[in-house]
Amino acid sequence: MARIIHQLSLNENCSPPLPGVVEALSGALDQVHLTLDALADGLAADLAGRLGLDAGRVVAGAGSGALLQQFLTAHAGAGTTVVHTWPSFEMYPLLIRNALAEPVAVTGPDDRQDLAAVAAAVTPDTSVVLLCNPNNPTGEVLDAARLRDLLDALPPHVLVLVDEAYREFAAPDAIADAVELHRTDDRVAVVRTFSKSHGLLGLRVGYLVGAAEVVAPVRRTTPFYRVPTIAQAAAVAALKAEPEMREQCERVAAERDRVRSGLLDLGFDVPPSGGNFLWLRLGARNREFVEHLAEDGIAVRALAGGSGVRVSTGIPEANDAVLRAAGRFAAGLAAARTTPASTDHR
């Protein structure tokens, strides 16, 4: 297999570090032997202030994945179910089973999230509904009206946990703001991360927003999911660079849309995306497409279940390589369709 030149299977943000982040990391190195702010209360307070929330409603954690696990462990458990849409983040079933709960995957037409079917799948044993917005891997964006309709259809005992790992790449006027929904409905909790939009994937920083009584049991486990000292410093610096972060995300989104337009012109089935990735639906040719791009040193990912291929948005050079390789793939399919079957029966 060819050496990987363009890593587009991991949804990394290929933008350079935000202003002040490298300096903050360097400045924190001489304090790594100290406890300092062990539970990242300062970072949580900074986030709460920016969101206009009481500090008791925000907890910082070691990335959104850790916070998802903490939340599910606190609010699900043996004898309960957690309903989630599918296809979605591949780790959801594992995280739910780690919490000893049973995952209930709800599929929708054309890989879309069917929230009416989600509500119908809820039983008295359901403790949590878990949604990804924008959805990874399909890129689908849920607006506020759809989430409000779901909340209206759910019983009062069910919490709705919204994973907003990619929200900064979506159009602000198109995507629901789950933090805003939380202000008027204590059933809503939100997980966000610095990994994608702020480019701190290697440092593992995220945060959870929820009602005080929802956040409290999660906070009790934070000593075991601590945000490292240098990661806290980087996150604080990244927050100060919000204008630059927004500009970077807009550039990534523009590249994403450019690649989608090119793929559509080649005849591929690519739905709109609000993430930093695209979802290609090639049916039985998913694996073939992944292997074709790998021959050009491009790593993309076929998701479990074979429903599609996710292509992360990289730097323009990488995105151009995707379009060239996809063009050759499409040309090969077209040639195969037009080649007449052999009539030689000797």
Disulfide bonds with the S-S distance in Angstrom:
none
